[in-house]
Amino acid sequence: MSEPVRDVPITGEPIRLGQFLKLAGLAEDGAHAKDLIEAEEVTVNGEVETRRGRQLSAGDVVTVGRERGRVSLAH
């Protein structure tokens, strides 16, 4: 079973997938983010995403393994 979705606030839209993975703590660094994406271990809104530069917007849910993070706008 998956963990609850954790809201990850960002300061501006859009944000690239690779950046979000690092910000959300789903990847240790840029190289780790790239490896996860290339290994098809990352989904965005339930679909496998292989583009590190994929633009994410508020409400998008990114999943790596059992961990999930939702893009939310910082107030």
C-alpha positions as CSV (number, residue, x, y, z in Angstrom):
1,M,0.0,0.0,0.0
2,S,1.2,3.5,-0.8
3,E,2.1,6.2,1.7
4,P,-0.3,9.2,1.9
5,V,0.3,11.9,-0.6
6,R,2.6,14.7,0.9
7,D,2.1,18.2,-0.4
8,V,5.4,19.8,-1.5
9,P,5.1,23.6,-1.8
10,I,6.9,25.3,-4.7
11,T,7.4,29.0,-5.2
12,G,6.5,29.2,-8.8
13,E,5.0,27.2,-11.6
14,P,6.0,25.2,-13.5
15,I,8.7,23.1,-12.0
16,R,10.7,20.4,-13.9
17,L,10.3,16.8,-12.8
18,G,14.0,16.4,-11.9
19,Q,13.9,19.5,-9.7
20,F,10.7,18.4,-8.0
21,L,12.2,14.9,-7.2
22,K,15.1,16.6,-5.3
23,L,12.8,19.2,-3.6
24,A,10.4,16.5,-2.4
25,G,13.2,14.3,-1.1
26,L,12.2,11.6,-3.6
27,A,15.8,11.7,-5.1
28,E,19.1,12.4,-3.3
29,D,20.4,14.6,-6.1
30,G,20.2,15.3,-9.8
31,A,22.0,12.2,-10.8
32,H,19.8,10.0,-8.6
33,A,16.7,11.7,-10.2
34,K,18.0,11.0,-13.7
35,D,18.6,7.3,-12.8
36,L,15.1,6.9,-11.3
37,I,13.5,8.5,-14.4
38,E,15.6,6.4,-16.8
39,A,14.7,3.2,-14.9
40,E,11.0,4.1,-15.3
41,E,10.5,4.2,-11.6
42,V,8.8,7.6,-11.6
43,T,5.1,8.1,-12.4
44,V,3.3,11.4,-12.8
45,N,-0.5,11.2,-12.2
46,G,-0.3,7.4,-12.4
47,E,1.6,7.2,-15.7
48,V,5.3,6.4,-16.1
49,E,7.3,9.5,-17.1
50,T,10.7,9.3,-18.8
51,R,11.3,13.0,-19.4
52,R,13.4,14.7,-16.7
53,G,12.3,18.1,-18.1
54,R,8.6,17.3,-17.8
55,Q,6.8,20.4,-16.6
56,L,4.7,19.9,-13.5
57,S,1.9,22.1,-12.3
58,A,0.0,22.4,-9.0
59,G,-2.0,19.2,-8.3
60,D,0.3,16.8,-10.2
61,V,1.2,13.8,-8.1
62,V,4.7,12.2,-8.5
63,T,5.3,8.7,-7.2
64,V,8.6,6.9,-6.6
65,G,8.2,3.5,-5.1
66,R,5.7,3.9,-2.2
67,E,6.4,7.6,-1.7
68,R,4.2,10.2,-3.3
69,G,4.4,14.0,-3.5
70,R,1.9,16.5,-4.8
71,V,2.9,19.8,-6.3
72,S,1.4,22.6,-4.3
73,L,1.9,26.4,-4.6
74,A,3.6,28.1,-1.6
75,H,1.6,31.0,-0.2
